[in-house]
C-alpha cells in the first residue's frame, strides 16, 4: 500500500456564514456560522481519513491558533507533520447564499514564511516520502514563497518514486506546468476557471475544455482532471477521455467540494482502480461532501451508493 502525504503551505481557519441571501451593500443577519480547520491539503487529508486511507498532513501552521488543526488531525487519525512558526494561521470567510446555493470566498493573507522554515518542511517531506508514495501538493502559497516551489518539490520527490497530485492556481500552477519533464506532476486538478487562466482564453464549451486538457496531457502529465462544477468533471489521459456526470445532490455546503474530488481521485489511485471506477469514486466523494458541512464524508456505504449513480461517459476524442 502506498503512503499518502498532503502538503498545505497556506492553511486557513474557514469561517462559514450562512445567509438567507447575499445582497452586496446591505446589512445581513446570519442564519448560522461554523469554523473549521482547513486549507486544500488539510481538507483532502480529512476526506481520505474518513474513507479509511492512512494519511499524513504536512505544511506550516501558526502556533498561536494551531489548536483547531491539532484537534481535527487527532480526531480523524491523521498523522501531524506540520511545522509550527510564530503567529496565527489566516482566517478565510465563506459566505453561503442559501437562496442561490453560491459561496462567496474572502481569503485573507497568510503567514510570511522564511527560507529556513521552508527548508525544514522540504526536509521532512524527503524523509517521509518513500517509493510509490502519493503526495498531494495543494493550495495557495504564503508570503515569502516563490511560485515555483511546487515544481522544486516535485523535482526532489519524483526521483524517490513519488506520484505528485497538484491542485493549485495562478502563478503556482503556471510554474508547475512549465517545469521540465522530470519535475512535472503525475496528475493535476484545475477547475475550469483555473484552466482558462492557464491557457489565456475562455473555454466556454466542453470541446474547448477537452482541447486544453489534451494539451496538458501532451506536455507529459499522465492524468488531468478538470472540475466543472454542476457539470461534473473531465478525466483525461493518453489512452482515454471520460466525463463523469454528478447525480442530483442536496447542497448543504460547497466549501471543500473540489478538495473532496481530489481526495476521491487519490483514493482511487491508492486502491489501484481503473479510470472509470476512479472517476465514479472522485465524483461520489464530491457529491457526498456537498451534503455535509466541513471537510467530511458520509458513511462509506453512502459514498459507494452515490458512486453507483454517477454516469461516466467515454468521449470519442483522441487524447
C-alpha positions in Angstrom: 0.0 0.0 0.0 1.4 3.4 -1.0 1.8 6.1 1.6 -0.3 9.3 1.2 1.0 12.7 2.3 -0.7 16.0 1.8 1.1 19.4 1.8 -0.6 22.6 2.8 1.7 25.6 2.9 -1.0 28.1 3.4 -3.7 26.5 5.6 -6.7 28.5 6.9 -9.4 28.5 9.5 -12.5 28.6 7.4 -15.3 30.7 9.0 -18.5 29.8 7.1 -21.5 32.1 7.4 -24.9 31.0 6.0 -27.2 33.9 4.8 -30.7 33.7 3.5 -29.5 35.7 0.5 -26.3 37.7 -0.1 -27.1 41.3 -1.1 -23.9 43.5 -1.7 -24.1 46.7 0.2 -26.8 45.6 2.7 -26.7 44.6 6.3 -27.2 40.8 6.8 -28.4 38.7 9.7 -26.6 35.3 9.6 -28.6 32.2 9.7 -25.7 30.3 11.2 -21.9 30.1 11.4 -19.3 27.5 11.9 -15.5 27.4 12.0 -13.4 24.6 10.5 -9.6 24.0 10.3 -9.0 23.9 6.6 -6.8 24.5 3.6 -6.8 22.3 0.5 -4.4 19.7 1.7 -6.0 19.6 5.1 -9.4 19.0 3.6 -8.1 16.3 1.3 -6.4 14.5 4.2 -9.7 14.8 6.2 -11.7 13.1 3.5 -9.1 10.4 2.9 -9.1 9.6 6.6 -12.9 9.4 6.6 -12.5 6.8 3.8 -10.0 4.8 5.8 -6.8 5.7 3.9 -3.8 6.2 6.2 -2.6 9.8 5.6 -0.1 12.3 6.9 -0.7 16.0 6.7 2.3 18.3 6.3 2.7 22.1 6.0 3.1 25.2 8.1 0.9 26.4 11.0 0.9 29.5 13.1 1.5 28.3 16.6 -0.9 30.9 18.2 -4.0 29.2 16.8 -2.9 25.7 15.9 -5.3 24.1 18.4 -8.2 23.6 15.9 -5.9 21.9 13.4 -4.4 19.7 16.1 -7.9 18.7 17.2 -9.0 17.9 13.7 -6.0 15.8 12.9 -6.2 13.9 16.2 -10.0 13.3 15.8 -9.6 11.8 12.3 -6.4 9.9 13.0 -4.3 11.9 10.5 -0.5 12.0 11.2 0.5 15.5 12.1 3.6 16.5 10.2 3.1 20.3 10.3 5.9 22.7 11.2 4.8 25.4 13.7 6.0 29.0 13.4 5.2 32.2 15.5 2.0 33.9 14.6 -1.5 33.0 13.6 -2.7 30.9 10.6 -5.0 33.0 8.4 -8.8 33.0 8.6 -10.9 32.8 5.5 -14.5 33.9 5.3 -17.0 31.9 3.3 -20.5 33.4 2.7 -23.1 30.9 1.7 -26.1 32.2 -0.1 -29.0 29.8 0.7 -31.1 31.4 -2.0 -28.8 30.6 -4.9 -26.5 28.0 -3.4 -23.4 30.0 -4.2 -20.5 30.6 -1.9 -18.5 33.9 -1.8 -14.9 33.5 -0.5 -12.9 36.2 1.2 -9.4 34.8 1.5 -7.2 36.7 3.9 -3.3 36.9 3.7 -1.4 34.1 5.3 1.8 33.9 7.3 5.1 35.1 6.0 7.4 32.1 5.7 11.2 32.4 5.7 13.6 30.1 3.9 14.6 28.2 7.0 11.0 27.1 7.7 10.5 26.1 4.1 13.8 24.1 4.1 12.6 22.3 7.2 9.2 21.4 5.5 11.1 20.1 2.5 13.5 18.0 4.6 10.5 16.4 6.4 8.9 15.6 3.1 12.1 14.0 1.8 12.3 11.9 4.9 8.6 10.8 4.9 8.1 10.2 1.2 9.0 6.7 0.1 8.8 4.8 -3.1 5.3 4.9 -4.8 4.0 7.5 -2.3 1.1 9.7 -3.3 1.8 13.3 -2.5 -0.9 15.9 -2.8 0.5 19.5 -3.3 -2.5 21.7 -2.7 -3.5 25.3 -2.3 -2.1 28.8 -2.5 1.3 29.9 -1.3 2.1 32.1 1.8 4.1 35.3 1.6 7.8 34.7 1.0 7.4 31.6 -1.1 8.2 31.6 -4.8 5.7 30.4 -7.3 8.0 27.7 -8.5 8.0 25.9 -5.1 5.7 23.1 -6.2 8.0 22.3 -9.2 11.0 22.3 -6.9 9.4 19.9 -4.5 8.3 17.7 -7.4 11.9 17.6 -8.7 13.0 16.4 -5.3 10.3 13.8 -4.7 9.8 12.3 -8.2 13.2 10.5 -8.2 12.1 8.8 -5.0 9.2 7.2 -6.9 6.5 9.5 -5.6 3.4 10.3 -7.7 2.6 14.0 -7.3 -1.0 15.2 -7.4 -1.2 19.0 -7.8 -4.2 21.2 -7.0 -3.1 24.9 -7.3 -4.0 28.0 -9.3 -2.5 31.2 -10.7 1.3 31.6 -10.8 1.9 28.5 -8.7 0.0 26.3 -11.2 1.7 28.0 -14.2 5.2 27.5 -12.8 4.5 23.8 -12.0 3.2 23.2 -15.5 6.2 25.0 -17.1 8.6 22.7 -15.2 10.9 20.3 -17.1 9.5 16.8 -17.8 11.3 15.3 -14.8 9.6 17.8 -12.4 6.0 17.6 -13.8 3.3 16.2 -11.5 1.6 12.9 -12.1 -1.8 14.5 -12.0 -3.3 18.0 -11.9 -6.8 19.1 -10.9 -7.6 22.6 -12.2 -11.2 23.8 -12.3 -12.5 25.4 -15.5 -11.6 28.9 -14.4 -8.0 27.9 -13.4 -7.6 26.1 -16.7 -8.8 29.2 -18.6 -6.2 31.3 -16.7 -3.5 28.9 -17.8 -4.4 28.8 -21.5 -5.2 32.6 -21.5 -8.6 32.4 -23.1 -12.2 31.4 -22.2 -13.2 27.8 -22.5 -17.0 28.0 -22.9 -17.7 24.6 -24.4 -16.8 21.1 -23.3 -14.9 20.7 -26.5 -12.7 23.7 -25.5 -12.0 22.1 -22.1 -11.2 18.8 -23.8 -8.7 20.5 -26.1 -7.0 22.3 -23.2 -6.8 19.1 -21.1 -5.4 17.3 -24.2 -2.6 19.9 -24.3 -1.7 19.3 -20.7 -1.5 15.5 -21.3 0.7 16.2 -24.4 3.1 18.2 -22.1 3.7 15.0 -20.2 1.2 14.9 -17.4 -0.3 11.4 -17.2 -3.7 12.4 -15.7 -5.6 15.7 -16.0 -8.8 16.1 -14.1 -10.8 19.3 -14.8 -13.7 20.0 -12.3 -16.7 21.6 -14.0 -19.0 22.4 -11.1 -22.5 21.2 -11.7 -21.4 19.6 -15.0 -19.1 17.1 -13.2 -15.5 16.6 -14.1 -13.4 15.6 -17.1 -10.7 12.9 -16.7 -8.1 12.9 -19.4 -5.2 10.6 -20.0 -3.1 9.5 -23.0 -5.4 6.4 -23.6 -8.8 7.7 -22.5 -11.0 10.8 -22.0 -14.1 10.4 -19.8 -16.7 12.8 -18.5 -18.2 12.0 -15.1 -21.7 13.4 -14.5 -22.7 14.0 -10.9 -26.1 12.8 -9.6 -28.7 15.2 -8.2 -27.4 16.3 -4.9 -28.8 18.3 -1.9 -26.3 21.1 -1.2 -25.5 21.9 2.4 -22.1 23.5 1.8 -19.9 23.8 -1.3 -16.9 24.5 0.8 -14.2 21.9 0.1 -16.1 20.1 -2.7 -13.2 20.4 -5.0 -10.9 19.1 -2.3 -13.2 16.1 -1.8 -12.9 15.4 -5.5 -9.1 15.4 -5.2 -9.4 13.1 -2.2 -11.6 10.7 -4.2 -9.1 10.8 -7.1 -6.3 9.9 -4.7 -8.3 7.2 -3.0 -8.9 5.6 -6.5 -5.2 5.8 -7.3 -4.3 4.4 -3.9 -6.6 1.5 -4.4 -5.4 0.9 -8.0 -8.8 1.4 -9.5 -9.2 1.8 -13.3 -10.0 5.2 -14.8 -13.8 4.8 -14.9 -14.0 3.5 -11.3 -11.7 6.3 -10.1 -13.9 8.9 -11.9 -17.0 7.5 -10.2 -15.3 7.5 -6.8 -14.0 11.0 -7.1 -17.4 12.3 -8.1 -19.1 10.4 -5.3 -16.6 12.0 -2.8 -17.5 15.5 -4.1 -21.3 14.8 -4.2 -21.3 13.2 -0.7 -19.4 16.1 0.8 -21.9 18.6 -0.6 -24.5 17.3 1.8 -22.2 17.9 4.8 -20.6 21.0 6.4 -16.8 20.9 6.8 -14.3 18.5 5.2 -16.3 15.4 6.0 -17.6 12.4 4.1 -20.8 10.5 4.8 -20.6 6.8 5.7 -18.7 4.5 3.3 -21.9 2.8 2.2 -23.4 6.1 1.3 -20.4 7.1 -0.8 -20.5 3.7 -2.6 -24.2 4.1 -3.3 -23.6 7.6 -4.8 -20.8 6.2 -6.9 -23.2 3.7 -8.5 -25.4 6.6 -9.6 -22.5 8.5 -11.3 -22.8 8.4 -15.1 -19.4 8.2 -16.8 -19.4 9.0 -20.5 -16.5 8.0 -22.7 -15.7 10.8 -25.1 -14.6 9.6 -28.6 -11.8 12.1 -28.7 -8.2 11.2 -29.3 -6.0 12.5 -26.4 
